């Protein structure tokens, strides 16, 4: 009985190891969701600063056009 149990345990371990190794080829959906959430957070926190930079650039360009 102990021999049969060890054989079954070994078989299960090999199958589990095979599944884990096979799934390491690419990213999972959970990793994709986390990266997407992080990117959206970074974009939303950077948006006000980028908006103010754009407004400053527009005003400087208008001043340069008036000077011409």
PDB file of N, CA, C, O and CB in Angstrom:
ATOM      1  N   UNK A   1       0.827  -1.192   0.000  1.00  0.00           N
ATOM      2  CA  UNK A   1       0.000   0.000   0.000  1.00  0.00           C
ATOM      3  C   UNK A   1       0.871   1.255   0.000  1.00  0.00           C
ATOM      4  O   UNK A   1       0.556   2.223  -0.692  1.00  0.00           O
ATOM      5  CB  UNK A   1      -0.941  -0.001   1.209  1.00  0.00           C
ATOM      6  N   UNK A   2       1.944   1.247   0.755  1.00  0.00           N
ATOM      7  CA  UNK A   2       2.853   2.378   0.810  1.00  0.00           C
ATOM      8  C   UNK A   2       3.489   2.614  -0.560  1.00  0.00           C
ATOM      9  O   UNK A   2       3.701   3.758  -0.963  1.00  0.00           O
ATOM     10  CB  UNK A   2       3.937   2.146   1.875  1.00  0.00           C
ATOM     11  N   UNK A   3       3.786   1.540  -1.264  1.00  0.00           N
ATOM     12  CA  UNK A   3       4.388   1.647  -2.588  1.00  0.00           C
ATOM     13  C   UNK A   3       3.393   2.288  -3.566  1.00  0.00           C
ATOM     14  O   UNK A   3       3.772   3.133  -4.377  1.00  0.00           O
ATOM     15  CB  UNK A   3       4.833   0.250  -3.097  1.00  0.00           C
ATOM     16  N   UNK A   4       2.144   1.889  -3.485  1.00  0.00           N
ATOM     17  CA  UNK A   4       1.100   2.451  -4.353  1.00  0.00           C
ATOM     18  C   UNK A   4       0.884   3.932  -4.040  1.00  0.00           C
ATOM     19  O   UNK A   4       0.727   4.745  -4.951  1.00  0.00           O
ATOM     20  CB  UNK A   4      -0.228   1.670  -4.184  1.00  0.00           C
ATOM     21  N   UNK A   5       0.878   4.275  -2.768  1.00  0.00           N
ATOM     22  CA  UNK A   5       0.707   5.675  -2.364  1.00  0.00           C
ATOM     23  C   UNK A   5       1.861   6.525  -2.887  1.00  0.00           C
ATOM     24  O   UNK A   5       1.637   7.625  -3.392  1.00  0.00           O
ATOM     25  CB  UNK A   5       0.611   5.792  -0.827  1.00  0.00           C
ATOM     26  N   UNK A   6       3.078   6.035  -2.773  1.00  0.00           N
ATOM     27  CA  UNK A   6       4.238   6.769  -3.266  1.00  0.00           C
ATOM     28  C   UNK A   6       4.191   6.935  -4.776  1.00  0.00           C
ATOM     29  O   UNK A   6       4.580   7.974  -5.309  1.00  0.00           O
ATOM     30  CB  UNK A   6       5.521   6.063  -2.862  1.00  0.00           C
ATOM     31  N   UNK A   7       3.709   5.902  -5.462  1.00  0.00           N
ATOM     32  CA  UNK A   7       3.598   5.970  -6.917  1.00  0.00           C
ATOM     33  C   UNK A   7       2.573   7.026  -7.326  1.00  0.00           C
ATOM     34  O   UNK A   7       2.814   7.808  -8.246  1.00  0.00           O
ATOM     35  CB  UNK A   7       3.210   4.596  -7.495  1.00  0.00           C
ATOM     36  N   UNK A   8       1.433   7.047  -6.641  1.00  0.00           N
ATOM     37  CA  UNK A   8       0.395   8.045  -6.935  1.00  0.00           C
ATOM     38  C   UNK A   8       0.895   9.446  -6.601  1.00  0.00           C
ATOM     39  O   UNK A   8       0.672  10.390  -7.359  1.00  0.00           O
ATOM     40  CB  UNK A   8      -0.901   7.737  -6.144  1.00  0.00           C
ATOM     41  N   UNK A   9       1.563   9.573  -5.478  1.00  0.00           N
ATOM     42  CA  UNK A   9       2.103  10.873  -5.081  1.00  0.00           C
ATOM     43  C   UNK A   9       3.130  11.363  -6.094  1.00  0.00           C
ATOM     44  O   UNK A   9       3.145  12.540  -6.452  1.00  0.00           O
ATOM     45  CB  UNK A   9       2.735  10.790  -3.684  1.00  0.00           C
ATOM     46  N   UNK A  10       3.975  10.470  -6.548  1.00  0.00           N
ATOM     47  CA  UNK A  10       4.979  10.824  -7.549  1.00  0.00           C
ATOM     48  C   UNK A  10       4.323  11.251  -8.853  1.00  0.00           C
ATOM     49  O   UNK A  10       4.759  12.214  -9.485  1.00  0.00           O
ATOM     50  CB  UNK A  10       5.923   9.650  -7.798  1.00  0.00           C
ATOM     51  N   UNK A  11       3.284  10.544  -9.256  1.00  0.00           N
ATOM     52  CA  UNK A  11       2.572  10.883 -10.478  1.00  0.00           C
ATOM     53  C   UNK A  11       1.924  12.257 -10.373  1.00  0.00           C
ATOM     54  O   UNK A  11       2.004  13.060 -11.303  1.00  0.00           O
ATOM     55  CB  UNK A  11       1.518   9.827 -10.787  1.00  0.00           C
ATOM     56  N   UNK A  12       1.282  12.527  -9.243  1.00  0.00           N
ATOM     57  CA  UNK A  12       0.653  13.825  -9.037  1.00  0.00           C
ATOM     58  C   UNK A  12       1.674  14.951  -9.007  1.00  0.00           C
ATOM     59  O   UNK A  12       1.445  16.027  -9.559  1.00  0.00           O
ATOM     60  CB  UNK A  12      -0.144  13.820  -7.750  1.00  0.00           C
ATOM     61  N   UNK A  13       2.799  14.693  -8.359  1.00  0.00           N
ATOM     62  CA  UNK A  13       3.851  15.693  -8.287  1.00  0.00           C
ATOM     63  C   UNK A  13       4.391  16.010  -9.676  1.00  0.00           C
ATOM     64  O   UNK A  13       4.633  17.175  -9.992  1.00  0.00           O
ATOM     65  CB  UNK A  13       4.981  15.216  -7.375  1.00  0.00           C
ATOM     66  N   UNK A  14       4.582  15.000 -10.500  1.00  0.00           N
ATOM     67  CA  UNK A  14       5.067  15.219 -11.859  1.00  0.00           C
ATOM     68  C   UNK A  14       4.056  15.999 -12.692  1.00  0.00           C
ATOM     69  O   UNK A  14       4.435  16.878 -13.466  1.00  0.00           O
ATOM     70  CB  UNK A  14       5.377  13.886 -12.530  1.00  0.00           C
ATOM     71  N   UNK A  15       2.782  15.684 -12.538  1.00  0.00           N
ATOM     72  CA  UNK A  15       1.745  16.417 -13.274  1.00  0.00           C
ATOM     73  C   UNK A  15       1.686  17.877 -12.827  1.00  0.00           C
ATOM     74  O   UNK A  15       1.583  18.783 -13.654  1.00  0.00           O
ATOM     75  CB  UNK A  15       0.370  15.749 -13.076  1.00  0.00           C
ATOM     76  N   UNK A  16       1.751  18.097 -11.508  1.00  0.00           N
ATOM     77  CA  UNK A  16       1.714  19.463 -10.985  1.00  0.00           C
ATOM     78  C   UNK A  16       2.932  20.246 -11.458  1.00  0.00           C
ATOM     79  O   UNK A  16       2.805  21.401 -11.864  1.00  0.00           O
ATOM     80  CB  UNK A  16       1.649  19.455  -9.444  1.00  0.00           C
ATOM     81  N   UNK A  17       4.091  19.641 -11.413  1.00  0.00           N
ATOM     82  CA  UNK A  17       5.316  20.299 -11.859  1.00  0.00           C
ATOM     83  C   UNK A  17       5.219  20.631 -13.343  1.00  0.00           C
ATOM     84  O   UNK A  17       5.670  21.692 -13.777  1.00  0.00           O
ATOM     85  CB  UNK A  17       6.546  19.409 -11.585  1.00  0.00           C
ATOM     86  N   UNK A  18       4.637  19.732 -14.112  1.00  0.00           N
ATOM     87  CA  UNK A  18       4.462  19.982 -15.538  1.00  0.00           C
ATOM     88  C   UNK A  18       3.547  21.161 -15.800  1.00  0.00           C
ATOM     89  O   UNK A  18       3.797  21.951 -16.710  1.00  0.00           O
ATOM     90  CB  UNK A  18       3.915  18.754 -16.219  1.00  0.00           C
ATOM     91  N   UNK A  19       2.494  21.288 -15.015  1.00  0.00           N
ATOM     92  CA  UNK A  19       1.584  22.420 -15.175  1.00  0.00           C
ATOM     93  C   UNK A  19       2.256  23.730 -14.809  1.00  0.00           C
ATOM     94  O   UNK A  19       2.081  24.736 -15.496  1.00  0.00           O
ATOM     95  CB  UNK A  19       0.340  22.223 -14.326  1.00  0.00           C
ATOM     96  N   UNK A  20       3.015  23.721 -13.742  1.00  0.00           N
ATOM     97  CA  UNK A  20       3.680  24.937 -13.301  1.00  0.00           C
ATOM     98  C   UNK A  20       4.726  25.372 -14.317  1.00  0.00           C
ATOM     99  O   UNK A  20       4.825  26.556 -14.638  1.00  0.00           O
ATOM    100  CB  UNK A  20       4.324  24.731 -11.929  1.00  0.00           C
ATOM    101  N   UNK A  21       5.492  24.443 -14.816  1.00  0.00           N
ATOM    102  CA  UNK A  21       6.533  24.776 -15.790  1.00  0.00           C
ATOM    103  C   UNK A  21       5.904  25.242 -17.099  1.00  0.00           C
ATOM    104  O   UNK A  21       6.406  26.183 -17.715  1.00  0.00           O
ATOM    105  CB  UNK A  21       7.454  23.562 -16.040  1.00  0.00           C
ATOM    106  N   UNK A  22       4.836  24.617 -17.531  1.00  0.00           N
ATOM    107  CA  UNK A  22       4.186  25.001 -18.785  1.00  0.00           C
ATOM    108  C   UNK A  22       3.607  26.401 -18.711  1.00  0.00           C
ATOM    109  O   UNK A  22       3.586  27.102 -19.722  1.00  0.00           O
ATOM    110  CB  UNK A  22       3.091  24.011 -19.136  1.00  0.00           C
ATOM    111  N   UNK A  23       3.138  26.830 -17.555  1.00  0.00           N
ATOM    112  CA  UNK A  23       2.506  28.135 -17.422  1.00  0.00           C
ATOM    113  C   UNK A  23       3.507  29.268 -17.267  1.00  0.00           C
ATOM    114  O   UNK A  23       3.094  30.420 -17.141  1.00  0.00           O
ATOM    115  CB  UNK A  23       1.575  28.128 -16.250  1.00  0.00           C
ATOM    116  N   UNK A  24       4.774  28.997 -17.270  1.00  0.00           N
ATOM    117  CA  UNK A  24       5.772  30.049 -17.111  1.00  0.00           C
ATOM    118  C   UNK A  24       6.182  30.655 -18.446  1.00  0.00           C
ATOM    119  O   UNK A  24       7.088  31.486 -18.486  1.00  0.00           O
ATOM    120  CB  UNK A  24       6.992  29.505 -16.400  1.00  0.00           C
ATOM    121  N   UNK A  25       5.560  30.273 -19.502  1.00  0.00           N
ATOM    122  CA  UNK A  25       5.927  30.782 -20.821  1.00  0.00           C
ATOM    123  C   UNK A  25       5.493  32.221 -21.033  1.00  0.00           C
ATOM    124  O   UNK A  25       6.201  32.983 -21.691  1.00  0.00           O
ATOM    125  CB  UNK A  25       5.327  29.914 -21.893  1.00  0.00           C
ATOM    126  N   UNK A  26       4.359  32.607 -20.499  1.00  0.00           N
ATOM    127  CA  UNK A  26       3.841  33.947 -20.734  1.00  0.00           C
ATOM    128  C   UNK A  26       3.234  34.532 -19.481  1.00  0.00           C
ATOM    129  O   UNK A  26       3.279  33.942 -18.402  1.00  0.00           O
ATOM    130  CB  UNK A  26       2.815  33.931 -21.843  1.00  0.00           C
ATOM    131  N   UNK A  27       2.669  35.704 -19.655  1.00  0.00           N
ATOM    132  CA  UNK A  27       2.058  36.367 -18.510  1.00  0.00           C
ATOM    133  C   UNK A  27       0.639  35.866 -18.301  1.00  0.00           C
ATOM    134  O   UNK A  27      -0.053  35.488 -19.247  1.00  0.00           O
ATOM    135  CB  UNK A  27       2.063  37.888 -18.700  1.00  0.00           C
ATOM    136  N   UNK A  28       0.233  35.872 -17.074  1.00  0.00           N
ATOM    137  CA  UNK A  28      -1.125  35.462 -16.762  1.00  0.00           C
ATOM    138  C   UNK A  28      -2.050  36.674 -16.843  1.00  0.00           C
ATOM    139  O   UNK A  28      -1.593  37.811 -16.961  1.00  0.00           O
ATOM    140  CB  UNK A  28      -1.196  34.806 -15.361  1.00  0.00           C
ATOM    141  N   UNK A  29      -3.323  36.419 -16.780  1.00  0.00           N
ATOM    142  CA  UNK A  29      -4.314  37.495 -16.838  1.00  0.00           C
ATOM    143  C   UNK A  29      -4.197  38.377 -15.602  1.00  0.00           C
ATOM    144  O   UNK A  29      -4.404  39.587 -15.681  1.00  0.00           O
ATOM    145  CB  UNK A  29      -5.745  36.920 -16.958  1.00  0.00           C
ATOM    146  N   UNK A  30      -3.869  37.784 -14.470  1.00  0.00           N
ATOM    147  CA  UNK A  30      -3.730  38.570 -13.234  1.00  0.00           C
ATOM    148  C   UNK A  30      -2.568  39.556 -13.360  1.00  0.00           C
ATOM    149  O   UNK A  30      -2.692  40.709 -12.948  1.00  0.00           O
ATOM    150  CB  UNK A  30      -3.512  37.638 -12.012  1.00  0.00           C
ATOM    151  N   UNK A  31      -1.449  39.117 -13.922  1.00  0.00           N
ATOM    152  CA  UNK A  31      -0.320  40.024 -14.115  1.00  0.00           C
ATOM    153  C   UNK A  31      -0.692  41.154 -15.065  1.00  0.00           C
ATOM    154  O   UNK A  31      -0.306  42.303 -14.851  1.00  0.00           O
ATOM    155  CB  UNK A  31       0.896  39.262 -14.650  1.00  0.00           C
ATOM    156  N   UNK A  32      -1.440  40.827 -16.110  1.00  0.00           N
ATOM    157  CA  UNK A  32      -1.889  41.843 -17.055  1.00  0.00           C
ATOM    158  C   UNK A  32      -2.780  42.872 -16.368  1.00  0.00           C
ATOM    159  O   UNK A  32      -2.657  44.072 -16.614  1.00  0.00           O
ATOM    160  CB  UNK A  32      -2.635  41.194 -18.222  1.00  0.00           C
ATOM    161  N   UNK A  33      -3.676  42.397 -15.509  1.00  0.00           N
ATOM    162  CA  UNK A  33      -4.574  43.299 -14.795  1.00  0.00           C
ATOM    163  C   UNK A  33      -3.801  44.218 -13.852  1.00  0.00           C
ATOM    164  O   UNK A  33      -4.107  45.406 -13.748  1.00  0.00           O
ATOM    165  CB  UNK A  33      -5.615  42.499 -14.012  1.00  0.00           C
ATOM    166  N   UNK A  34      -2.809  43.673 -13.173  1.00  0.00           N
ATOM    167  CA  UNK A  34      -2.012  44.487 -12.245  1.00  0.00           C
ATOM    168  C   UNK A  34      -1.226  45.547 -13.000  1.00  0.00           C
ATOM    169  O   UNK A  34      -1.188  46.705 -12.586  1.00  0.00           O
ATOM    170  CB  UNK A  34      -1.054  43.602 -11.429  1.00  0.00           C
ATOM    171  N   UNK A  35      -0.602  45.161 -14.100  1.00  0.00           N
ATOM    172  CA  UNK A  35       0.179  46.125 -14.882  1.00  0.00           C
ATOM    173  C   UNK A  35      -0.731  47.208 -15.456  1.00  0.00           C
ATOM    174  O   UNK A  35      -0.365  48.383 -15.457  1.00  0.00           O
ATOM    175  CB  UNK A  35       0.943  45.410 -16.021  1.00  0.00           C
ATOM    176  N   UNK A  36      -1.897  46.831 -15.936  1.00  0.00           N
ATOM    177  CA  UNK A  36      -2.842  47.811 -16.467  1.00  0.00           C
ATOM    178  C   UNK A  36      -3.297  48.786 -15.384  1.00  0.00           C
ATOM    179  O   UNK A  36      -3.400  49.988 -15.630  1.00  0.00           O
ATOM    180  CB  UNK A  36      -4.052  47.102 -17.078  1.00  0.00           C
ATOM    181  N   UNK A  37      -3.568  48.273 -14.197  1.00  0.00           N
ATOM    182  CA  UNK A  37      -3.977  49.144 -13.088  1.00  0.00           C
ATOM    183  C   UNK A  37      -2.856  50.104 -12.701  1.00  0.00           C
ATOM    184  O   UNK A  37      -3.106  51.278 -12.431  1.00  0.00           O
ATOM    185  CB  UNK A  37      -4.393  48.303 -11.870  1.00  0.00           C
ATOM    186  N   UNK A  38      -1.635  49.610 -12.674  1.00  0.00           N
ATOM    187  CA  UNK A  38      -0.500  50.473 -12.334  1.00  0.00           C
ATOM    188  C   UNK A  38      -0.307  51.561 -13.390  1.00  0.00           C
ATOM    189  O   UNK A  38      -0.057  52.718 -13.052  1.00  0.00           O
ATOM    190  CB  UNK A  38       0.787  49.640 -12.192  1.00  0.00           C
ATOM    191  N   UNK A  39      -0.421  51.196 -14.657  1.00  0.00           N
ATOM    192  CA  UNK A  39      -0.246  52.177 -15.721  1.00  0.00           C
ATOM    193  C   UNK A  39      -1.326  53.250 -15.663  1.00  0.00           C
ATOM    194  O   UNK A  39      -1.042  54.431 -15.862  1.00  0.00           O
ATOM    195  CB  UNK A  39      -0.262  51.490 -17.083  1.00  0.00           C
ATOM    196  N   UNK A  40      -2.551  52.847 -15.395  1.00  0.00           N
ATOM    197  CA  UNK A  40      -3.629  53.840 -15.314  1.00  0.00           C
ATOM    198  C   UNK A  40      -3.426  54.767 -14.122  1.00  0.00           C
ATOM    199  O   UNK A  40      -3.740  55.954 -14.201  1.00  0.00           O
ATOM    200  CB  UNK A  40      -4.996  53.144 -15.212  1.00  0.00           C
ATOM    201  N   UNK A  41      -2.904  54.237 -13.021  1.00  0.00           N
ATOM    202  CA  UNK A  41      -2.612  55.077 -11.852  1.00  0.00           C
ATOM    203  C   UNK A  41      -1.525  56.087 -12.173  1.00  0.00           C
ATOM    204  O   UNK A  41      -1.639  57.261 -11.818  1.00  0.00           O
ATOM    205  CB  UNK A  41      -2.188  54.214 -10.654  1.00  0.00           C
ATOM    206  N   UNK A  42      -0.468  55.636 -12.846  1.00  0.00           N
ATOM    207  CA  UNK A  42       0.616  56.552 -13.206  1.00  0.00           C
ATOM    208  C   UNK A  42       0.134  57.634 -14.156  1.00  0.00           C
ATOM    209  O   UNK A  42       0.511  58.797 -14.011  1.00  0.00           O
ATOM    210  CB  UNK A  42       1.773  55.784 -13.837  1.00  0.00           C
ATOM    211  N   UNK A  43      -0.690  57.268 -15.124  1.00  0.00           N
ATOM    212  CA  UNK A  43      -1.190  58.244 -16.082  1.00  0.00           C
ATOM    213  C   UNK A  43      -2.100  59.256 -15.396  1.00  0.00           C
ATOM    214  O   UNK A  43      -2.019  60.453 -15.672  1.00  0.00           O
ATOM    215  CB  UNK A  43      -1.937  57.544 -17.219  1.00  0.00           C
ATOM    216  N   UNK A  44      -2.958  58.784 -14.510  1.00  0.00           N
ATOM    217  CA  UNK A  44      -3.883  59.707 -13.852  1.00  0.00           C
ATOM    218  C   UNK A  44      -3.159  60.659 -12.900  1.00  0.00           C
ATOM    219  O   UNK A  44      -3.599  61.794 -12.719  1.00  0.00           O
ATOM    220  CB  UNK A  44      -4.946  58.927 -13.090  1.00  0.00           C
ATOM    221  N   UNK A  45      -2.061  60.220 -12.292  1.00  0.00           N
ATOM    222  CA  UNK A  45      -1.320  61.124 -11.412  1.00  0.00           C
ATOM    223  C   UNK A  45      -0.443  62.085 -12.213  1.00  0.00           C
ATOM    224  O   UNK A  45      -0.134  63.175 -11.732  1.00  0.00           O
ATOM    225  CB  UNK A  45      -0.457  60.323 -10.430  1.00  0.00           C
ATOM    226  N   UNK A  46      -0.042  61.707 -13.409  1.00  0.00           N
ATOM    227  CA  UNK A  46       0.809  62.571 -14.222  1.00  0.00           C
ATOM    228  C   UNK A  46       0.008  63.536 -15.088  1.00  0.00           C
ATOM    229  O   UNK A  46       0.571  64.506 -15.596  1.00  0.00           O
ATOM    230  CB  UNK A  46       1.705  61.731 -15.097  1.00  0.00           C
ATOM    231  N   UNK A  47      -1.271  63.302 -15.269  1.00  0.00           N
ATOM    232  CA  UNK A  47      -2.087  64.118 -16.170  1.00  0.00           C
ATOM    233  C   UNK A  47      -2.106  65.600 -15.805  1.00  0.00           C
ATOM    234  O   UNK A  47      -1.951  66.423 -16.707  1.00  0.00           O
ATOM    235  CB  UNK A  47      -3.493  63.595 -16.184  1.00  0.00           C
ATOM    236  N   UNK A  48      -2.285  65.996 -14.542  1.00  0.00           N
ATOM    237  CA  UNK A  48      -2.303  67.434 -14.240  1.00  0.00           C
ATOM    238  C   UNK A  48      -0.973  68.128 -14.571  1.00  0.00           C
ATOM    239  O   UNK A  48      -0.963  69.254 -15.068  1.00  0.00           O
ATOM    240  CB  UNK A  48      -2.633  67.646 -12.768  1.00  0.00           C
ATOM    241  N   UNK A  49       0.115  67.466 -14.300  1.00  0.00           N
ATOM    242  CA  UNK A  49       1.424  68.062 -14.594  1.00  0.00           C
ATOM    243  C   UNK A  49       1.620  68.212 -16.096  1.00  0.00           C
ATOM    244  O   UNK A  49       2.098  69.244 -16.567  1.00  0.00           O
ATOM    245  CB  UNK A  49       2.557  67.209 -13.995  1.00  0.00           C
ATOM    246  N   UNK A  50       1.252  67.185 -16.842  1.00  0.00           N
ATOM    247  CA  UNK A  50       1.393  67.267 -18.292  1.00  0.00           C
ATOM    248  C   UNK A  50       0.472  68.331 -18.876  1.00  0.00           C
ATOM    249  O   UNK A  50       0.831  68.998 -19.846  1.00  0.00           O
ATOM    250  CB  UNK A  50       1.100  65.913 -18.932  1.00  0.00           C
ATOM    251  N   UNK A  51      -0.706  68.492 -18.295  1.00  0.00           N
ATOM    252  CA  UNK A  51      -1.643  69.514 -18.757  1.00  0.00           C
ATOM    253  C   UNK A  51      -1.064  70.910 -18.535  1.00  0.00           C
ATOM    254  O   UNK A  51      -1.164  71.774 -19.406  1.00  0.00           O
ATOM    255  CB  UNK A  51      -2.997  69.375 -18.033  1.00  0.00           C
ATOM    256  N   UNK A  52      -0.464  71.125 -17.378  1.00  0.00           N
ATOM    257  CA  UNK A  52       0.120  72.444 -17.118  1.00  0.00           C
ATOM    258  C   UNK A  52       1.312  72.705 -18.033  1.00  0.00           C
ATOM    259  O   UNK A  52       1.526  73.840 -18.458  1.00  0.00           O
ATOM    260  CB  UNK A  52       0.551  72.562 -15.649  1.00  0.00           C
ATOM    261  N   UNK A  53       2.081  71.678 -18.338  1.00  0.00           N
ATOM    262  CA  UNK A  53       3.198  71.854 -19.269  1.00  0.00           C
ATOM    263  C   UNK A  53       2.696  72.220 -20.663  1.00  0.00           C
ATOM    264  O   UNK A  53       3.297  73.050 -21.345  1.00  0.00           O
ATOM    265  CB  UNK A  53       4.049  70.575 -19.334  1.00  0.00           C
ATOM    266  N   UNK A  54       1.605  71.606 -21.080  1.00  0.00           N
ATOM    267  CA  UNK A  54       1.040  71.922 -22.391  1.00  0.00           C
ATOM    268  C   UNK A  54       0.539  73.361 -22.433  1.00  0.00           C
ATOM    269  O   UNK A  54       0.727  74.059 -23.429  1.00  0.00           O
ATOM    270  CB  UNK A  54      -0.101  70.953 -22.732  1.00  0.00           C
ATOM    271  N   UNK A  55      -0.098  73.803 -21.351  1.00  0.00           N
ATOM    272  CA  UNK A  55      -0.608  75.175 -21.307  1.00  0.00           C
ATOM    273  C   UNK A  55       0.540  76.179 -21.342  1.00  0.00           C
ATOM    274  O   UNK A  55       0.440  77.204 -22.016  1.00  0.00           O
ATOM    275  CB  UNK A  55      -1.465  75.393 -20.047  1.00  0.00           C
ATOM    276  N   UNK A  56       1.623  75.900 -20.630  1.00  0.00           N
ATOM    277  CA  UNK A  56       2.788  76.786 -20.647  1.00  0.00           C
ATOM    278  C   UNK A  56       3.386  76.858 -22.043  1.00  0.00           C
ATOM    279  O   UNK A  56       3.775  77.930 -22.507  1.00  0.00           O
ATOM    280  CB  UNK A  56       3.846  76.308 -19.642  1.00  0.00           C
ATOM    281  N   UNK A  57       3.456  75.708 -22.711  1.00  0.00           N
ATOM    282  CA  UNK A  57       3.990  75.685 -24.070  1.00  0.00           C
ATOM    283  C   UNK A  57       3.131  76.468 -25.038  1.00  0.00           C
ATOM    284  O   UNK A  57       3.648  77.154 -25.919  1.00  0.00           O
ATOM    285  CB  UNK A  57       4.126  74.267 -24.551  1.00  0.00           C
ATOM    286  N   UNK A  58       1.822  76.369 -24.879  1.00  0.00           N
ATOM    287  CA  UNK A  58       0.913  77.123 -25.756  1.00  0.00           C
ATOM    288  C   UNK A  58       1.077  78.625 -25.542  1.00  0.00           C
ATOM    289  O   UNK A  58       1.107  79.407 -26.493  1.00  0.00           O
ATOM    290  CB  UNK A  58      -0.552  76.709 -25.503  1.00  0.00           C
ATOM    291  N   UNK A  59       1.182  79.010 -24.261  1.00  0.00           N
ATOM    292  CA  UNK A  59       1.316  80.444 -23.986  1.00  0.00           C
ATOM    293  C   UNK A  59       2.649  80.975 -24.509  1.00  0.00           C
ATOM    294  O   UNK A  59       2.699  82.086 -25.038  1.00  0.00           O
ATOM    295  CB  UNK A  59       1.193  80.716 -22.474  1.00  0.00           C
ATOM    296  N   UNK A  60       3.723  80.209 -24.372  1.00  0.00           N
ATOM    297  CA  UNK A  60       5.023  80.633 -24.894  1.00  0.00           C
ATOM    298  C   UNK A  60       5.001  80.732 -26.414  1.00  0.00           C
ATOM    299  O   UNK A  60       5.599  81.639 -26.993  1.00  0.00           O
ATOM    300  CB  UNK A  60       6.119  79.662 -24.449  1.00  0.00           C
ATOM    301  N   UNK A  61       4.316  79.803 -27.051  1.00  0.00           N
ATOM    302  CA  UNK A  61       4.217  79.841 -28.510  1.00  0.00           C
ATOM    303  C   UNK A  61       3.419  81.050 -28.956  1.00  0.00           C
ATOM    304  O   UNK A  61       3.759  81.687 -29.952  1.00  0.00           O
ATOM    305  CB  UNK A  61       3.575  78.556 -29.047  1.00  0.00           C
ATOM    306  N   UNK A  62       2.356  81.372 -28.223  1.00  0.00           N
ATOM    307  CA  UNK A  62       1.552  82.565 -28.568  1.00  0.00           C
ATOM    308  C   UNK A  62       2.375  83.825 -28.418  1.00  0.00           C
ATOM    309  O   UNK A  62       2.299  84.722 -29.257  1.00  0.00           O
ATOM    310  CB  UNK A  62       0.293  82.656 -27.683  1.00  0.00           C
ATOM    311  N   UNK A  63       3.166  83.903 -27.348  1.00  0.00           N
ATOM    312  CA  UNK A  63       4.019  85.074 -27.123  1.00  0.00           C
ATOM    313  C   UNK A  63       5.038  85.205 -28.250  1.00  0.00           C
ATOM    314  O   UNK A  63       5.286  86.310 -28.731  1.00  0.00           O
ATOM    315  CB  UNK A  63       4.739  84.974 -25.756  1.00  0.00           C
ATOM    316  N   UNK A  64       5.624  84.104 -28.671  1.00  0.00           N
ATOM    317  CA  UNK A  64       6.593  84.125 -29.773  1.00  0.00           C
ATOM    318  C   UNK A  64       5.937  84.562 -31.079  1.00  0.00           C
ATOM    319  O   UNK A  64       6.538  85.299 -31.860  1.00  0.00           O
ATOM    320  CB  UNK A  64       7.234  82.741 -29.949  1.00  0.00           C
ATOM    321  N   UNK A  65       4.709  84.113 -31.318  1.00  0.00           N
ATOM    322  CA  UNK A  65       4.007  84.495 -32.534  1.00  0.00           C
ATOM    323  C   UNK A  65       3.680  85.975 -32.519  1.00  0.00           C
ATOM    324  O   UNK A  65       3.740  86.629 -33.560  1.00  0.00           O
ATOM    325  CB  UNK A  65       2.734  83.674 -32.701  1.00  0.00           C
ATOM    326  N   UNK A  66       3.331  86.520 -31.351  1.00  0.00           N
ATOM    327  CA  UNK A  66       3.033  87.937 -31.249  1.00  0.00           C
ATOM    328  C   UNK A  66       4.299  88.763 -31.497  1.00  0.00           C
ATOM    329  O   UNK A  66       4.260  89.810 -32.143  1.00  0.00           O
ATOM    330  CB  UNK A  66       2.432  88.264 -29.867  1.00  0.00           C
ATOM    331  N   UNK A  67       5.432  88.260 -30.963  1.00  0.00           N
ATOM    332  CA  UNK A  67       6.704  88.986 -31.149  1.00  0.00           C
ATOM    333  C   UNK A  67       7.121  89.039 -32.601  1.00  0.00           C
ATOM    334  O   UNK A  67       7.789  89.988 -33.012  1.00  0.00           O
ATOM    335  CB  UNK A  67       7.810  88.337 -30.332  1.00  0.00           C
ATOM    336  N   UNK A  68       6.748  88.052 -33.383  1.00  0.00           N
ATOM    337  CA  UNK A  68       7.125  88.059 -34.801  1.00  0.00           C
ATOM    338  C   UNK A  68       6.388  89.157 -35.501  1.00  0.00           C
ATOM    339  O   UNK A  68       6.556  89.343 -36.706  1.00  0.00           O
ATOM    340  CB  UNK A  68       6.832  86.706 -35.473  1.00  0.00           C
TER     341      UNK A  68
END
